[in-house]
Amino acid sequence: DTVMVSAADWCGTIRCGDDVTLVDEAWIKPFYRCNMWHVRGRDRDLLFDTGLGHFSLLQHVALVRERPLLCVASHTHFDHIGCHHEF
């Protein structure tokens, strides 16, 4: 079965604490899925990994547009750096 997912629904966010939010691509098979972590800081925020890059994080995840952002990759596998070019 093929499921059509809109760009707006591709990423989800789950608040894990006052300043920590999980950003995930729930429509990706678990083996290829990367957990992206958004951490709110004092002067800027941190985004740890950027997923597959199938759809733009900047366009579809408001959390990454709210404040200045530092983006870091845990490593360079394709499922962790897909949207790094946006930052």
Residue pairs with C-beta under 8 A, 6 or more apart in sequence:
3 27
5 27
7 55
7 56
7 59
7 60
8 60
9 27
10 25
10 27
10 54
10 55
10 60
11 23
11 24
11 25
11 26
11 51
11 55
11 57
11 60
11 61
12 23
12 24
12 26
13 21
13 22
13 23
13 24
13 38
13 61
13 63
14 21
14 22
14 24
15 21
15 22
16 22
18 40
19 39
19 40
19 41
20 37
20 38
20 39
20 40
21 37
21 38
21 39
21 40
21 63
22 35
22 36
22 37
22 38
23 35
23 36
23 37
23 38
23 47
23 51
23 57
23 61
23 63
23 64
24 33
24 34
24 35
24 36
24 51
25 33
25 34
25 51
25 52
25 54
26 33
28 51
28 52
28 54
28 79
32 52
32 79
33 79
34 49
34 50
34 51
34 52
34 79
34 80
35 49
36 47
36 48
36 49
36 50
36 51
36 57
37 46
37 47
37 48
37 49
38 45
38 46
38 47
38 48
38 63
38 64
39 45
39 46
39 48
40 67
43 68
44 67
44 68
44 69
44 70
45 64
45 66
45 67
45 68
45 69
45 70
46 69
46 70
46 71
46 72
47 57
47 64
47 69
47 70
47 71
47 72
47 87
48 72
48 74
49 72
49 73
49 74
49 80
49 81
50 57
50 71
50 73
50 80
50 81
50 82
50 83
50 84
50 86
50 87
51 57
51 79
51 80
51 82
51 83
52 78
52 79
52 82
53 81
53 82
53 83
53 84
53 85
54 82
56 83
56 86
57 64
57 83
57 86
58 64
58 65
58 83
58 86
58 87
64 87
69 87
71 84
71 87
73 80
73 81
73 84
74 80
